[in-house]
Amino acid sequence: MMIYQVPQLWSSYLSSNSRKVVSSRRILSIAEVKAEKKREASQKADNRKALVEAKSQGKEAHAAVKAHIAQEQAKAAQAKKLEKLKITVEQQAEKARVAAENKAKQAEKRVCLPLFITSS
């Protein structure tokens, strides 16, 4: 199976400053994902340790720790949803701003076009 690289034509339309911004955003995004995965792995390990300790203390303690972990996971899931929603809203606002700028530029071009009047 051969995979072909699709040329990224949109990058040729970006200014060099915009390319740097896009590149730095991508790098930050990758770093954030790695940090999040590392944090989640350590949280899972801590949860396992807490469950083992609670199990040795009895069924009620184990159930309480398990409920606490489930509550924390629900909070984390809700926070993740809100963060995704926030990012989506920001992206939509940026798209709307760019669209408005482009529309204004197009309108300006139409207004600035010289009118050629021919006399008979």
Phi and psi in degrees as a GROMACS rama.xvg file:
@    title "Ramachandran Plot"
@    xaxis  label "Phi"
@    yaxis  label "Psi"
@TYPE xy
-105.504  136.081  MET-2
-113.824  125.875  ILE-3
-100.817  141.926  TYR-4
-81.0311  123.762  GLN-5
-84.834  126.998  VAL-6
-65.8756  140.893  PRO-7
-92.5442  85.3514  GLN-8
-65.3551  -31.3736  LEU-9
-62.2474  -27.2163  TRP-10
-67.4283  -25.6488  SER-11
-71.8881  -18.3538  SER-12
-90.6528  -10.2756  TYR-13
-83.7962  144.174  LEU-14
-71.0895  163.238  SER-15
-62.6749  -34.2984  SER-16
-65.3249  -41.3532  ASN-17
-64.5825  -37.4086  SER-18
-62.3962  -40.9216  ARG-19
-64.4378  -40.6548  LYS-20
-64.8471  -45.1127  VAL-21
-62.2393  -43.5577  VAL-22
-64.0315  -44.451  SER-23
-67.8296  -34.954  SER-24
-63.4773  -41.8147  ARG-25
-64.0339  -42.6469  ARG-26
-64.4577  -43.7061  ILE-27
-63.0671  -38.9122  LEU-28
-62.9364  -43.822  SER-29
-63.3328  -43.4772  ILE-30
-63.196  -40.2236  ALA-31
-64.6535  -40.0492  GLU-32
-64.7205  -43.4675  VAL-33
-63.3816  -43.0543  LYS-34
-64.0414  -39.6261  ALA-35
-64.9094  -43.0125  GLU-36
-63.1492  -40.5524  LYS-37
-65.0962  -41.7506  LYS-38
-63.7327  -42.7558  ARG-39
-63.5332  -40.2049  GLU-40
-63.9978  -42.5373  ALA-41
-68.4071  -35.144  SER-42
-64.6584  -42.0696  GLN-43
-62.5004  -41.6276  LYS-44
-63.7312  -42.6882  ALA-45
-63.1183  -40.1752  ASP-46
-63.2625  -41.9753  ASN-47
-62.7484  -42.8565  ARG-48
-62.3429  -43.7318  LYS-49
-63.3799  -38.6248  ALA-50
-67.0419  -39.5415  LEU-51
-64.7582  -43.6212  VAL-52
-64.0517  -41.7909  GLU-53
-68.5948  -33.1332  ALA-54
-64.6204  -35.1147  LYS-55
-71.951  -18.8276  SER-56
-89.3146  -14.775  GLN-57
132.611  170.226  GLY-58
-66.3883  -39.8512  LYS-59
-65.337  -42.7888  GLU-60
-64.3579  -40.5776  ALA-61
-63.2469  -43.4041  HIS-62
-65.871  -38.765  ALA-63
-65.8783  -43.1466  ALA-64
-65.8614  -40.931  VAL-65
-62.579  -41.3807  LYS-66
-66.0745  -40.1123  ALA-67
-63.2013  -41.9914  HIS-68
-63.6625  -42.5714  ILE-69
-62.7566  -39.4785  ALA-70
-65.5396  -42.8368  GLN-71
-63.4123  -39.5435  GLU-72
-65.5456  -38.1801  GLN-73
-65.4246  -40.8581  ALA-74
-62.2566  -43.2405  LYS-75
-64.4271  -40.3986  ALA-76
-64.5744  -40.9399  ALA-77
-64.7756  -42.6783  GLN-78
-63.1507  -38.0431  ALA-79
-65.2428  -41.8483  LYS-80
-61.6144  -44.4357  LYS-81
-63.8785  -38.5548  LEU-82
-65.4782  -42.2464  GLU-83
-62.6211  -41.4525  LYS-84
-63.0153  -43.1724  LEU-85
-60.6055  -44.6637  LYS-86
-63.7631  -42.1282  ILE-87
-61.9966  -43.4007  THR-88
-63.5327  -42.7647  VAL-89
-62.6928  -41.6447  GLU-90
-64.8474  -41.7651  GLN-91
-64.679  -38.8867  GLN-92
-64.7805  -40.4402  ALA-93
-64.5668  -42.7354  GLU-94
-62.1162  -42.3139  LYS-95
-64.5968  -40.0542  ALA-96
-64.0589  -45.305  ARG-97
-64.5276  -40.7256  VAL-98
-63.1883  -40.5182  ALA-99
-65.7897  -40.4001  ALA-100
-62.7598  -44.3845  GLU-101
-64.1831  -40.2126  ASN-102
-64.093  -40.6398  LYS-103
-65.066  -40.3943  ALA-104
-63.6225  -42.4396  LYS-105
-63.5545  -42.5958  GLN-106
-64.3748  -39.2893  ALA-107
-64.5394  -39.7053  GLU-108
-63.0748  -40.7747  LYS-109
-65.0153  -38.3656  ARG-110
-71.765  -36.0089  VAL-111
-84.2919  -7.03897  CYS-112
-63.9562  131.723  LEU-113
-69.1676  141.07  PRO-114
-94.7671  126.001  LEU-115
-101.301  114.625  PHE-116
-107.492  124.722  ILE-117
-102.076  137.03  THR-118
-99.0828  142.763  SER-119
